[in-house]
């Protein structure tokens, strides 16, 4: 099951499974988007893999770790979360509202675009 987590709830979502390894935020936006606005890893590892590159880079991810997927507004990340779940990832979330909501709820220093 894919969890839907607002940026403000992400820390609690990660804390709910502390024995699953270090949590991961998977940013699936394009490189130009990362240059425009990025989040700071705070209590989690941050990995950027554009959505279109994920199938060939899937081996870089650990299916036993909690993974929260991030994009601009939450649609691409939802598709990636579904893909990861289908690939056997045990704990997957979509960060609802994406980096836009992240800027509003978690870190106002992240530019909105």
Beta strands, then each sheet from edge to edge (+ up, - down):
strand 1: 2-6
strand 2: 24-27
strand 3: 45-48
strand 4: 66-70
strand 5: 91-96
sheet 1: 1+ 5+ 4+ 2+ 3+
end
